Amino acid sequence: MSDLQQRIAELENMYDLLADNPSWVHPEVSLASFGWLLNEIMSLRALLPAEKRVAS
C-alpha cells in the first residue's frame, strides 16, 4: 500500500470513528471535522491513479 493510500485509509477510519461517536465532540466542531475530512479524502483520492480510485 502506498503512503497516499495509507493516508486515505487513516482519514477514512477517523471519519468512521467520528460518525460512529457523534457525542464525542461539539456539533459545530463535528460538522467542521466532517467537512475537513471529506475534503481531504476526496482531494487525496484525486491524486491516485485512475485504476486505484475505488470506493472503500
Secondary structure, DSSP 8 states (H G I E B T S, - for coil): --HHHHHHHHHHHHHHHHHH-GGGS-HHHHHHHHHHHHHHHHHHHHHS-GGG----
